Amino acid sequence: MKKEEYDKLFAEFLKAFSSVPEQLRSQIIVVIEGRPYTWDSALAAMKTNSEASDKILTKLKKLEFI
């Protein structure tokens, strides 16, 4: 994914993340390659720029979460 697209999706993720109540941030929102991600773990993956971050953002966009 190009940096511009990544930055746009990440900004959309942060906007959605900020509106999710803290009690729900530990709920699984997406599964990538057999690994479940919560709102919190997805954010951590993106902050560390892990390999999964592109896939997480793409999947969340497809699911219309962002």
MDTraj code that builds the backbone (N, CA, C; nanometers):
import mdtraj as md
import numpy as np

residues = "MET LYS LYS GLU GLU TYR ASP LYS LEU PHE ALA GLU PHE LEU LYS ALA PHE SER SER VAL PRO GLU GLN LEU ARG SER GLN ILE ILE VAL VAL ILE GLU GLY ARG PRO TYR THR TRP ASP SER ALA LEU ALA ALA MET LYS THR ASN SER GLU ALA SER ASP LYS ILE LEU THR LYS LEU LYS LYS LEU GLU PHE ILE".split()
xyz = np.array([
    [0.0843, -0.1171, 0.0000],
    [0.0000, 0.0000, 0.0000],
    [0.0890, 0.1237, 0.0000],
    [0.0501, 0.2209, -0.0789],
    [0.1262, 0.3456, -0.0844],
    [0.1118, 0.4219, 0.0460],
    [0.2152, 0.4996, 0.0781],
    [0.2178, 0.5742, 0.2040],
    [0.0982, 0.6684, 0.2161],
    [0.0611, 0.7358, 0.1080],
    [-0.0518, 0.8289, 0.1119],
    [-0.1816, 0.7574, 0.1490],
    [-0.2029, 0.6415, 0.0873],
    [-0.3232, 0.5643, 0.1154],
    [-0.3203, 0.5118, 0.2596],
    [-0.2036, 0.4635, 0.3022],
    [-0.1879, 0.4146, 0.4386],
    [-0.2190, 0.5258, 0.5387],
    [-0.1622, 0.6435, 0.5168],
    [-0.1836, 0.7561, 0.6076],
    [-0.3314, 0.7940, 0.6148],
    [-0.3994, 0.7908, 0.5015],
    [-0.5420, 0.8240, 0.4976],
    [-0.6225, 0.7211, 0.5768],
    [-0.5959, 0.5927, 0.5529],
    [-0.6683, 0.4878, 0.6242],
    [-0.6359, 0.4888, 0.7733],
    [-0.5102, 0.5163, 0.8068],
    [-0.4717, 0.5226, 0.9474],
    [-0.5444, 0.6374, 1.0175],
    [-0.5576, 0.7507, 0.9511],
    [-0.6313, 0.8636, 1.0076],
    [-0.7783, 0.8269, 1.0295],
    [-0.8360, 0.7552, 0.9343],
    [-0.9741, 0.7093, 0.9487],
    [-0.9854, 0.6102, 1.0644],
    [-0.8852, 0.5232, 1.0782],
    [-0.8842, 0.4281, 1.1890],
    [-0.8807, 0.5029, 1.3219],
    [-0.7938, 0.6020, 1.3340],
    [-0.7824, 0.6776, 1.4587],
    [-0.9133, 0.7484, 1.4932],
    [-0.9808, 0.7995, 1.3926],
    [-1.1090, 0.8654, 1.4147],
    [-1.2115, 0.7648, 1.4679],
    [-1.2166, 0.6480, 1.4057],
    [-1.3092, 0.5435, 1.4513],
    [-1.2704, 0.4945, 1.5903],
    [-1.1407, 0.4736, 1.6117],
    [-1.0899, 0.4248, 1.7402],
    [-1.1309, 0.5181, 1.8534],
    [-1.1207, 0.6468, 1.8301],
    [-1.1521, 0.7439, 1.9355],
    [-1.3001, 0.7430, 1.9729],
    [-1.3856, 0.6944, 1.8841],
    [-1.5289, 0.6910, 1.9147],
    [-1.5735, 0.5584, 1.9762],
    [-1.4837, 0.4606, 1.9823],
    [-1.5165, 0.3303, 2.0410],
    [-1.4995, 0.3395, 2.1924],
    [-1.6033, 0.3042, 2.2688],
    [-1.5894, 0.3062, 2.4148],
    [-1.4771, 0.2131, 2.4608],
    [-1.4080, 0.2524, 2.5663],
    [-1.2937, 0.1745, 2.6146],
    [-1.3302, 0.0291, 2.6431],
    [-1.4509, 0.0048, 2.6920],
    [-1.4923, -0.1316, 2.7239],
    [-1.4979, -0.2208, 2.6001],
    [-1.5161, -0.1632, 2.4830],
    [-1.5271, -0.2409, 2.3595],
    [-1.3947, -0.2542, 2.2845],
    [-1.2942, -0.1813, 2.3256],
    [-1.1667, -0.1840, 2.2539],
    [-1.0931, -0.3164, 2.2674],
    [-1.1348, -0.3997, 2.3618],
    [-1.0703, -0.5301, 2.3781],
    [-1.1436, -0.6401, 2.3007],
    [-1.2471, -0.6016, 2.2262],
    [-1.3223, -0.6976, 2.1462],
    [-1.2544, -0.7181, 2.0102],
    [-1.2581, -0.8401, 1.9604],
    [-1.1976, -0.8719, 1.8304],
    [-1.2769, -0.8032, 1.7191],
    [-1.2033, -0.7356, 1.6315],
    [-1.2687, -0.6670, 1.5197],
    [-1.2324, -0.7264, 1.3847],
    [-1.1179, -0.7955, 1.3784],
    [-1.0739, -0.8525, 1.2516],
    [-0.9761, -0.9667, 1.2797],
    [-0.9748, -1.0638, 1.1878],
    [-0.8788, -1.1739, 1.1961],
    [-0.7954, -1.1713, 1.0688],
    [-0.6643, -1.1619, 1.0863],
    [-0.5715, -1.1573, 0.9735],
    [-0.4781, -1.2780, 0.9853],
    [-0.4797, -1.3610, 0.8826],
    [-0.3951, -1.4801, 0.8781],
    [-0.4063, -1.5623, 1.0063],
    [-0.5286, -1.5791, 1.0524],
    [-0.5547, -1.6608, 1.1697],
    [-0.5300, -1.5929, 1.3035],
    [-0.4835, -1.4700, 1.3023],
    [-0.4561, -1.3982, 1.4274],
    [-0.5649, -1.2933, 1.4513],
    [-0.6325, -1.3014, 1.5661],
    [-0.7358, -1.2016, 1.5962],
    [-0.6762, -1.0697, 1.6429],
    [-0.7384, -0.9626, 1.6015],
    [-0.6966, -0.8277, 1.6418],
    [-0.8139, -0.7550, 1.7055],
    [-0.7871, -0.6914, 1.8177],
    [-0.8840, -0.6048, 1.8824],
    [-0.8539, -0.4625, 1.8358],
    [-0.9355, -0.3682, 1.8779],
    [-0.9049, -0.2292, 1.8458],
    [-0.7673, -0.1926, 1.9002],
    [-0.7405, -0.2350, 2.0257],
    [-0.6129, -0.2017, 2.0897],
    [-0.4941, -0.2675, 2.0197],
    [-0.5066, -0.3964, 1.9879],
    [-0.3928, -0.4641, 1.9247],
    [-0.3722, -0.4166, 1.7809],
    [-0.4803, -0.3785, 1.7135],
    [-0.4670, -0.3222, 1.5780],
    [-0.3913, -0.1900, 1.5846],
    [-0.4241, -0.1073, 1.6825],
    [-0.3536, 0.0197, 1.6993],
    [-0.2056, -0.0051, 1.7283],
    [-0.1764, -0.1004, 1.8139],
    [-0.0367, -0.1324, 1.8455],
    [0.0379, -0.1791, 1.7215],
    [-0.0260, -0.2606, 1.6388],
    [0.0366, -0.3087, 1.5152],
    [0.0679, -0.1925, 1.4224],
    [-0.0216, -0.0966, 1.4154],
    [-0.0007, 0.0179, 1.3271],
    [0.1070, 0.1120, 1.3803],
    [0.1135, 0.1280, 1.5108],
    [0.2157, 0.2145, 1.5701],
    [0.3560, 0.1580, 1.5491],
    [0.3674, 0.0258, 1.5436],
    [0.4979, -0.0368, 1.5220],
    [0.5222, -0.0644, 1.3746],
    [0.4235, -0.0261, 1.2915],
    [0.4339, -0.0443, 1.1470],
    [0.4624, -0.1900, 1.1107],
    [0.3890, -0.2795, 1.1746],
    [0.4084, -0.4225, 1.1499],
    [0.3584, -0.4601, 1.0110],
    [0.3957, -0.5790, 0.9679],
    [0.3523, -0.6283, 0.8361],
    [0.2009, -0.6361, 0.8274],
    [0.1385, -0.6672, 0.9387],
    [-0.0065, -0.6859, 0.9395],
    [-0.0839, -0.5546, 0.9285],
    [-0.0203, -0.4421, 0.9559],
    [-0.0940, -0.3153, 0.9606],
    [-0.1642, -0.2824, 0.8288],
    [-0.0995, -0.3048, 0.7161],
    [-0.1638, -0.2808, 0.5860],
    [-0.2868, -0.3696, 0.5699],
    [-0.2717, -0.4957, 0.6080],
    [-0.3818, -0.5915, 0.5934],
    [-0.4971, -0.5571, 0.6858],
    [-0.4648, -0.5129, 0.8061],
    [-0.5689, -0.4740, 0.9011],
    [-0.6475, -0.3555, 0.8459],
    [-0.5785, -0.2535, 0.8010],
    [-0.6456, -0.1349, 0.7473],
    [-0.7302, -0.1689, 0.6249],
    [-0.6762, -0.2514, 0.5373],
    [-0.7496, -0.2906, 0.4170],
    [-0.8775, -0.3644, 0.4540],
    [-0.8662, -0.4577, 0.5483],
    [-0.9820, -0.5365, 0.5903],
    [-1.0860, -0.4487, 0.6598],
    [-1.0416, -0.3580, 0.7466],
    [-1.1354, -0.2699, 0.8152],
    [-1.2083, -0.1787, 0.7173],
    [-1.1389, -0.1350, 0.6138],
    [-1.2023, -0.0531, 0.5091],
    [-1.3068, -0.1359, 0.4347],
    [-1.2707, -0.2589, 0.4019],
    [-1.3634, -0.3480, 0.3299],
    [-1.4880, -0.3757, 0.4138],
    [-1.4692, -0.3903, 0.5450],
    [-1.5821, -0.4154, 0.6347],
    [-1.6586, -0.2877, 0.6697],
    [-1.6105, -0.1741, 0.6180],
    [-1.6699, -0.0424, 0.6394],
    [-1.6675, -0.0008, 0.7867],
    [-1.5629, -0.0455, 0.8588],
    [-1.5400, 0.0018, 0.9948],
    [-1.4724, 0.1377, 0.9909],
    [-1.3986, 0.1609, 0.8842],
    [-1.3323, 0.2895, 0.8651],
    [-1.3646, 0.3404, 0.7269],
])
top = md.Topology()
chain = top.add_chain()
for i, resn in enumerate(residues, 1):
    res = top.add_residue(resn, chain, resSeq=i)
    for name in ("N", "CA", "C"):
        top.add_atom(name, md.element.get_by_symbol(name[0]), res)
traj = md.Trajectory(xyz[None], top)
